[in-house]
Amino acid sequence: MSEKPRPLWQLLLLTNTPNRSVQLSCEECFTLLEYDAELLAGSVALHEIRPVIRYHLSLCEKCRAKIDDWLEKLDIAGSQLPVG
């Protein structure tokens, strides 16, 4: 039985705690990735939460595969956009 995922505010607090290793569930990792994408769209610096995301992805093959698939779909969709 898996634990209930922590809310975004709690994940963000954990990511801002210096010298603390944060273990994320897959769902929590994707919650942070969605937040990361929203911040990118708003041109915000992301240096604080990215290390936590990278750490989870380094440990979780399932999430790495999901991200690779997602990025591939974005690449395909981007290449189909009309230019000019």
Secondary structure per residue as TSV (DSSP state, phi and psi in degrees):
chain	resnum	aa	ss	phi	psi
A	1	M	-	360.0	128.0
A	2	S	-	-90.2	154.1
A	3	E	-	-76.2	157.9
A	4	K	-	-68.9	133.2
A	5	P	-	-62.2	145.7
A	6	R	-	-73.2	148.0
A	7	P	-	-68.2	158.9
A	8	L	H	-54.2	-44.2
A	9	W	H	-58.8	-38.0
A	10	Q	H	-71.4	-39.6
A	11	L	H	-62.0	-41.4
A	12	L	H	-66.0	-37.8
A	13	L	H	-62.9	-42.5
A	14	L	H	-64.5	-37.1
A	15	T	H	-70.7	-19.9
A	16	N	T	-97.7	9.2
A	17	T	S	-90.8	112.7
A	18	P	T	-62.8	148.0
A	19	N	T	55.8	34.2
A	20	R	-	-123.1	127.4
A	21	S	-	-84.7	122.2
A	22	V	-	-108.0	123.7
A	23	Q	-	-94.3	124.7
A	24	L	-	-107.9	150.4
A	25	S	-	-81.3	167.6
A	26	C	H	-59.5	-44.1
A	27	E	H	-61.4	-41.1
A	28	E	H	-66.5	-38.4
A	29	C	H	-60.1	-45.2
A	30	F	H	-71.9	-28.4
A	31	T	H	-62.5	-45.2
A	32	L	H	-67.6	-36.4
A	33	L	H	-63.8	-39.8
A	34	E	H	-63.6	-42.8
A	35	Y	H	-62.8	-43.2
A	36	D	H	-56.0	-46.0
A	37	A	H	-63.9	-39.7
A	38	E	H	-64.5	-40.5
A	39	L	H	-66.5	-40.7
A	40	L	H	-58.6	-41.6
A	41	A	H	-62.9	-27.9
A	42	G	T	-96.6	9.9
A	43	S	T	60.8	41.6
A	44	V	-	-99.4	144.2
A	45	A	-	-68.9	138.3
A	46	L	-	-117.2	19.2
A	47	H	T	-63.0	-17.8
A	48	E	T	-84.2	-39.7
A	49	I	T	-96.9	-19.4
A	50	R	H	-60.5	-39.7
A	51	P	H	-59.4	-36.1
A	52	V	H	-68.2	-40.7
A	53	I	H	-64.6	-46.8
A	54	R	H	-59.3	-40.0
A	55	Y	H	-61.7	-46.6
A	56	H	H	-61.5	-45.1
A	57	L	H	-64.0	-29.2
A	58	S	H	-69.7	-22.9
A	59	L	H	-99.8	-20.1
A	60	C	-	-117.8	102.8
A	61	E	H	-64.4	-35.0
A	62	K	H	-61.0	-44.9
A	63	C	H	-71.1	-37.2
A	64	R	H	-60.4	-43.0
A	65	A	H	-64.6	-40.6
A	66	K	H	-64.9	-41.5
A	67	I	H	-65.5	-45.4
A	68	D	H	-58.5	-42.6
A	69	D	H	-64.2	-43.5
A	70	W	H	-62.0	-46.1
A	71	L	H	-64.3	-37.7
A	72	E	H	-62.9	-42.8
A	73	K	H	-63.9	-39.3
A	74	L	H	-64.7	-40.0
A	75	D	H	-61.5	-45.6
A	76	I	H	-64.8	-45.0
A	77	A	H	-63.9	-40.0
A	78	G	H	-66.6	-35.1
A	79	S	H	-74.4	-14.4
A	80	Q	T	-93.9	-3.3
A	81	L	S	-73.7	140.8
A	82	P	-	-67.4	142.4
A	83	V	-	-101.4	134.3
A	84	G	-	77.7	360.0
